[in-house]
Amino acid sequence: MIRIFSAFLVLGCTAFGGPVAHIGFFREAFVTRRAWLSPAAFADLVALCHVLPGPASSQVGLGIGYLRGGVPGALAAWAGFTLPSALLLAALAVGFSALPPDSTAAAARGLAWAAAAVVAQAVLHMAKDRVRRAADAPLLLAAAALAWVWPGVGGQIAALALGAAWGIAFAAAPQAEAAADAPPPRFAWLWLAAWAALLALLPLLAAGAGRWASLADRFYRVGSLVFGGGHVVLPLLKAEWVDAGLLPAETFLAGYGAAQAVPGPLFTLAAYLGAALAPDAPWRGAAVALVAVFLPSALLVFGILPYAARLRRSARVARALSGVNLAVVGLLAAAWVNPVCAAAVRGWPDAAAVAAGFALLLSRRVPVPLLVAVLAAVAAAFPF
């Protein structure tokens, strides 16, 4: 468990760039360097997590930990990847007003360069792993086009559904992967029952148990019902707190801005919001919100992943997942264009920095954490 925690802790301290970049970091760390998963098993895990509600990149991390060390391994992976940014954001909520608003702007520009380079590498490698014949290319392009013309969760779901339908109709059934077997699914349904029970019972508990139960209920509901993860969670959080008149819009937007400048999953914005919503007990509020927003993801991964190998043995399911895998590559490519490159590249110096970072990653001479640090330092030292 210590090895799992320490590996994810490094990423929790260095994985900037949002959920798409995180998948690239995971692939580099756990497929390329450590070989904890095969490329095909990793692609299947990414595809599965993209069709579950919740933060896709965090669910991929939970899945890697679960496949490596069961439930304790998943919790170790989650803690290592999540706590650094959660602690930073909760601390910022406590003393945000004391910080200059643009104090991290230059370094954040360099972090965006690194994210664009990492995502480009991830798209390239996953395309090599998944696109094995010329007939696969149209689906990849169609998924990217859907995500481009229909931004948001609707386009993503449509692209994944298209991938599944295409796979059932046209894909050849891939060979079964045995490198990432999950624990047997004897009692996995209990995790799914717990997820559904909490979703149904927390609103009843919140009605009579005070603000902490209400806080947990609102964040658990967001974590259970958001599809697409990452930035898609923001409208739901805004609706629960800002639109309900429980949090000023300025406070919410300040937290969102801070979340862009820290590593780790964007869902750790919940720690900031929990602390801001409970000024008399900010750390308790941060803990309640953080656990509540991530708990649905853990329960769903624990409940569904043990059945993944059994489902994979079905030829129809195998073909559907092959199509979903291709669609995921298209979604990653579309996300690399927007928002990753849209935010990172605003002129030729930015494009040159991203290209240099991508070339260094392809050379395999510079590890990803070092590249992140170097590009951030360059941007801070030369704010051209």
C-alpha positions, 0 to 999 in steps of 0.5 A: 500500500505504501508503494501505491500511495507514494506513486500517486502522491507524486502525481497528486503533487505534480499532475496539473492540467485537469482530467484529460492531462491526468489520464496522460500522467497515469498512462505514463506512470503506470503503463509505460514506466511501472507496467502495472497495467497493459496498454489494453487494460488501461484503455479498457479502464479509461473507457469504463470510467468514462461511462460512469458518473463522477470524475473520470480521472479520479475513477481511473486512479481508484481503478488502478489502485483497486486492480493493484491492491484491492480496496486498500490499494484504491483508498491509498491511490485516492488519498495520494492523488487527492489530498495534496490539492484538497489541503491546498484548496481548503487552506486557500479558503481559510485565507484566500483574501490575503493572496494576490489575485495574480500571484501564480499567473506566470507559473500557471502558464507554464503548467498549461504548456506541460499539460498540453504536451502530456495530453498530446503524448497520451493521444498519440500513444493511445491512438497507436494502441487502439487504432489497428486498421484504417477502418477504425479511423472514421470512428475516432474522427467522428467522436472528436467531431461530436465532442467539438460541435456538441460541447459538454456532457451531451456530446461526450455521451453521444460519442461514447454511444456511437463508439459502442454501437460501431464496435458491436456492428463492425469491430473484431472481438479483441483477445481477452486481457489477463494482466489486470484481473480484479478481485472476484465479484462475489459481494461487489453488488453490496457496493452498488447497493450502498451507493443507491441507498445513500443517494436515496436516504441522505436527503431524508437524513439531511432534512432533520440532522443539521447542516453537516448532513445537508452538506454531505447530501448536496455533495454526494448528489453532485458526485453521483449524478454528474457525467463527464467529470472535470469541468462538467461538475461546475454547473452542478456545484453552482446550482447547489450553492450559488443559485440556492443563495448559500454561497456568493458567486465571487467566492465560488469563482475564486475557488474555481480559479484557484483550482486551476493552479493546483495539481490533482483532480478538479473535484477537490474544489469541494474541499474549498467550497466545504471550508467556505461554507463552514467558516466556523469549522472550515477543516471539518466542512472541507473533509465532509464535502471532499469525502461526500463528493468522491464517495459515489465514485469509489462505491461505483468503481468497487461495485462495477470493476469486479464484473468488468473481466466477466463482461469483457469475455462476452464477444458483444461487450468486447466489441462494444468496449473496443468501439468505446476505446476508439471513441475515448481517443477521439474525445481526448483529441478533441479535448486537447484542442479545446480546452487544453490548447485553447488555454495553453497556446495564445501565441507562437512562444506558447506553441514553441514551448508545447512543441518542445515539451512534447519532443522531450516527452517523446525522447523519454529522456525527461520524466513528466514531473521534471518537465512540469517543473521546468516549464513552470520555472521557464514561464515564471522566469521569462513572462514573454 
